[in-house]
Amino acid sequence: MANLQILHDELLIGHPDSGPYPADPQLAADQINAPNRVRLIPISSGNLLAWSGGKSSDADRPRIIKIEEGQQSPVEDISAICKVASETIRRDGTELDLSRADRVAMVDGLVAGGILSDADRSSLYGLATQMISRAEELAIGTVRAGTVEMARALSEEAV
């Protein structure tokens, strides 16, 4: 019943990206089940290590080399961020969770300090980005046309 109430409320409010849900229950179910929402997932140490060995373009240098060289920066904040980044990359069993503000600040600091490029940051976020449906975001499972009809009927029962 809780999922029906969540779905009911969502159908009234509308999809955050695509707007109002269609009157047709199947079209509404298709809209809420479409993978058009972004979720950031933690990047595993193995994927982070592989990412750090790459470069954004043929003219660029491997990211891990740029980060290690940044540890020698005369700017203390940049040097410190590079040391933390290097440890994060090399330590097995860790994750980089870009949904956490301090991790975002670390990546932004590496870019602002000229250690990593905007393209490096974009590729890192690409690893952390997962497309999900609005139904998954609301944790209500896959929605079917019949479920849309039942959720909409909650409004009629309240009258």
Phi, psi and chi 1 to 4 in degrees:
 res  aa     phi    psi   chi1   chi2   chi3   chi4
   1 MET       -  -35.1 -171.6   65.9  164.3      -
   2 ALA   -62.7  -40.9      -      -      -      -
   3 ASN   -64.5  -36.4  -75.9   -5.4      -      -
   4 LEU   -64.5  -39.2  -85.8 -179.4      -      -
   5 GLN   -66.8  -40.9 -172.9   61.4   52.8      -
   6 ILE   -62.0  -46.0  -66.7  168.6      -      -
   7 LEU   -63.3  -43.4  177.6   57.0      -      -
   8 HIS   -54.3  -50.4  170.4  -93.3      -      -
   9 ASP   -62.6  -41.4  -64.8  -14.3      -      -
  10 GLU   -62.9  -42.2  175.6   68.5   13.2      -
  11 LEU   -63.5  -33.1  -68.4  167.5      -      -
  12 LEU   -73.9  -41.1  -70.4  175.6      -      -
  13 ILE   -75.1  -41.8  -64.6  166.7      -      -
  14 GLY   101.0  160.0      -      -      -      -
  15 HIS   -69.4  134.9 -168.0  -75.3      -      -
  16 PRO   -60.7  -27.1   -4.5    6.8      -      -
  17 ASP  -103.6  -44.0  -66.3  -33.1      -      -
  18 SER  -101.8    0.1   53.1      -      -      -
  19 GLY    86.8 -153.6      -      -      -      -
  20 PRO   -59.1  146.6  -19.7   29.5      -      -
  21 TYR   -82.4  141.5  -70.4   96.1      -      -
  22 PRO   -63.6  156.0  -13.7   22.8      -      -
  23 ALA   -66.3  -33.7      -      -      -      -
  24 ASP   -66.5  121.2  179.3  -84.8      -      -
  25 PRO   -59.1  -37.4  -18.3   27.0      -      -
  26 GLN   -67.6  -42.1 -175.6   58.3   56.2      -
  27 LEU   -65.9  -37.3  -66.3  177.0      -      -
  28 ALA   -64.6  -42.2      -      -      -      -
  29 ALA   -63.4  -43.0      -      -      -      -
  30 ASP   -59.9  -41.0  -68.3  -15.5      -      -
  31 GLN   -65.8  -43.8 -176.2  176.4  -16.0      -
  32 ILE   -74.8  -23.1 -159.7  166.2      -      -
  33 ASN   -90.5   -8.8  -69.6  -37.4      -      -
  34 ALA   -69.4  132.9      -      -      -      -
  35 PRO   -76.9   85.1   26.1  -30.0      -      -
  36 ASN  -130.5   16.6   55.5   13.8      -      -
  37 ARG  -115.5  147.8  -59.0  -71.6  -68.2  163.1
  38 VAL  -101.7  133.9  172.3      -      -      -
  39 ARG  -127.9  135.8  173.5  171.0   57.6 -165.9
  40 LEU   -91.0  128.3  -68.1  175.7      -      -
  41 ILE  -114.0  149.8   56.9  172.0      -      -
  42 PRO   -61.9  144.4  -22.0   32.8      -      -
  43 ILE   -94.5  125.4  -57.1  168.3      -      -
  44 SER   -69.2  160.1   70.2      -      -      -
  45 SER   -60.6  -37.4   56.1      -      -      -
  46 GLY   -64.5  -45.2      -      -      -      -
  47 ASN   -67.6  -36.0  -73.1  -23.6      -      -
  48 LEU   -66.5  -40.8 -169.5   56.9      -      -
  49 LEU   -64.0  -44.6 -176.7   60.6      -      -
  50 ALA   -62.4  -42.6      -      -      -      -
  51 TRP   -59.6  -42.7  171.4   84.2      -      -
  52 SER   -67.2  -24.2   72.1      -      -      -
  53 GLY   -79.4  -12.0      -      -      -      -
  54 GLY   -91.0  179.1      -      -      -      -
  55 LYS  -140.6  158.5   45.5 -170.1  178.4  174.9
  56 SER   -77.1  -23.7  -67.2      -      -      -
  57 SER  -153.5  167.5   69.7      -      -      -
  58 ASP   -62.2  -30.4  -71.0  -20.3      -      -
  59 ALA   -81.5  -11.9      -      -      -      -
  60 ASP   -84.9  174.5 -157.3   -0.6      -      -
  61 ARG  -110.7  157.9  -60.2  170.1   60.1 -129.3
  62 PRO   -56.2  139.6  -25.6   34.8      -      -
  63 ARG   -60.7  -40.6  -63.5  172.4 -174.1  109.3
  64 ILE   -62.8  -35.4 -169.3   67.9      -      -
  65 ILE   -66.5  -44.2  -60.1  -62.3      -      -
  66 LYS   -62.6  -39.3  -63.5 -171.1  -68.2 -173.9
  67 ILE   -69.5  -42.7  -69.6  168.6      -      -
  68 GLU   -64.9  -40.3  -72.5  178.9   -9.3      -
  69 GLU   -65.8  -32.5  -72.8  177.2   -6.6      -
  70 GLY   -64.2  -21.0      -      -      -      -
  71 GLN   -63.9  -20.5  -67.1  179.6   48.6      -
  72 GLN   -93.1    6.7  -52.2  -51.8  -44.3      -
  73 SER   -60.7  138.9  172.2      -      -      -
  74 PRO   -70.6  -15.1   22.1  -28.9      -      -
  75 VAL   -85.1  112.2  179.2      -      -      -
  76 GLU   -55.9  -42.1 -162.3  170.7   72.5      -
  77 ASP   -63.2  -41.3  -71.3  -13.8      -      -
  78 ILE   -67.3  -43.4  -66.9  173.4      -      -
  79 SER   -58.9  -44.0  176.1      -      -      -
  80 ALA   -65.5  -45.0      -      -      -      -
  81 ILE   -62.2  -40.0  -69.5  172.2      -      -
  82 CYS   -64.6  -39.2  -72.0      -      -      -
  83 LYS   -64.2  -44.4  -72.4  176.4 -177.0  172.9
  84 VAL   -64.5  -43.2  170.0      -      -      -
  85 ALA   -61.8  -43.5      -      -      -      -
  86 SER   -62.3  -44.1 -179.3      -      -      -
  87 GLU   -63.0  -41.8  -78.1  -63.7  -46.1      -
  88 THR   -61.8  -41.8  -57.5      -      -      -
  89 ILE   -67.7  -42.0  -69.8  166.9      -      -
  90 ARG   -83.7  -24.4  -67.5 -178.9 -178.9  -77.0
  91 ARG   -75.3  123.3 -172.1  176.6  -59.3  141.6
  92 ASP   -72.9  144.6 -170.1   32.7      -      -
  93 GLY    82.8   10.0      -      -      -      -
  94 THR  -100.3  169.9   60.6      -      -      -
  95 GLU  -136.1  152.4  -65.3  179.5  -32.0      -
  96 LEU  -110.3  111.7  177.4   62.0      -      -
  97 ASP  -103.6  101.3 -172.8  -10.0      -      -
  98 LEU   -79.2    8.7  -66.3  174.2      -      -
  99 SER   -91.1   -4.3   67.1      -      -      -
 100 ARG   -97.1  131.4  -62.6 -176.1   56.6  167.6
 101 ALA   -58.8  -38.5      -      -      -      -
 102 ASP   -68.8  -31.2   61.3  -27.9      -      -
 103 ARG   -73.5  -38.2  -56.1  -40.4 -169.2  -88.8
 104 VAL   -62.4  -42.4  171.4      -      -      -
 105 ALA   -62.4  -37.0      -      -      -      -
 106 MET   -64.5  -47.2  178.9  176.8   73.7      -
 107 VAL   -63.9  -44.8  172.9      -      -      -
 108 ASP   -61.0  -37.4  -70.8  -13.4      -      -
 109 GLY   -65.4  -37.4      -      -      -      -
 110 LEU   -65.5  -36.3  -69.7  168.0      -      -
 111 VAL   -74.5  -46.4  173.6      -      -      -
 112 ALA   -61.8  -32.8      -      -      -      -
 113 GLY   -81.3   -0.2      -      -      -      -
 114 GLY    79.2   10.4      -      -      -      -
 115 ILE   -78.3  -48.8  -55.9  -60.2      -      -
 116 LEU  -112.4  156.4  -65.0  178.8      -      -
 117 SER   -94.4  169.1   66.7      -      -      -
 118 ASP   -60.2  -35.8  -76.6  -34.9      -      -
 119 ALA   -64.9  -38.2      -      -      -      -
 120 ASP   -61.3  -46.0  -68.7  -33.0      -      -
 121 ARG   -61.8  -43.8  175.6  175.5   33.4 -155.7
 122 SER   -61.4  -42.0  -66.8      -      -      -
 123 SER   -68.0  -33.9   69.4      -      -      -
 124 LEU   -66.1  -45.1 -174.4   61.2      -      -
 125 TYR   -64.6  -30.4  -87.8   88.9      -      -
 126 GLY   -61.6  -36.9      -      -      -      -
 127 LEU   -66.6  -31.4  -71.3  175.8      -      -
 128 ALA   -91.6   -7.4      -      -      -      -
 129 THR   -92.5  129.0  -59.6      -      -      -
 130 GLN  -128.2  132.1  179.0 -177.3   46.1      -
 131 MET   -87.8  128.9  -62.6  -54.9  -68.8      -
 132 ILE  -131.7  167.1   61.8  170.3      -      -
 133 SER   -86.2  163.3   69.4      -      -      -
 134 ARG   -63.3  -36.7 -179.5   66.8  174.0  152.7
 135 ALA   -60.5  -42.7      -      -      -      -
 136 GLU   -66.6  -40.4 -172.1  173.7   -9.1      -
 137 GLU   -60.7  -37.3 -173.3  175.7   43.2      -
 138 LEU   -83.9   -5.6  -66.3  170.9      -      -
 139 ALA    59.4   44.6      -      -      -      -
 140 ILE  -114.1    5.6   59.5  174.5      -      -
 141 GLY    76.7 -178.8      -      -      -      -
 142 THR   -68.2  132.0  -59.0      -      -      -
 143 VAL   -98.9  134.0  175.1      -      -      -
 144 ARG  -111.7  164.3  -52.6 -138.7 -176.1  -75.2
 145 ALA   -56.8  -42.0      -      -      -      -
 146 GLY   -63.0  -34.6      -      -      -      -
 147 THR   -68.7  -37.5  -46.8      -      -      -
 148 VAL   -61.1  -44.0  170.3      -      -      -
 149 GLU   -62.0  -42.3  -70.1  170.8  -17.6      -
 150 MET   -65.4  -40.9  -70.6 -172.1  -50.1      -
 151 ALA   -65.3  -41.3      -      -      -      -
 152 ARG   -66.8  -30.2  -74.9 -178.2  171.3  153.4
 153 ALA   -68.9  -20.8      -      -      -      -
 154 LEU   -58.6  -35.6  -68.4  177.8      -      -
 155 SER   -65.3  -39.6  -66.4      -      -      -
 156 GLU   -70.0  -33.6  -63.3  166.2   10.0      -
 157 GLU   -69.7  -30.7  -69.0  171.8   10.7      -
 158 ALA   -72.8  -19.9      -      -      -      -
 159 VAL   -78.7      -  175.1      -      -      -
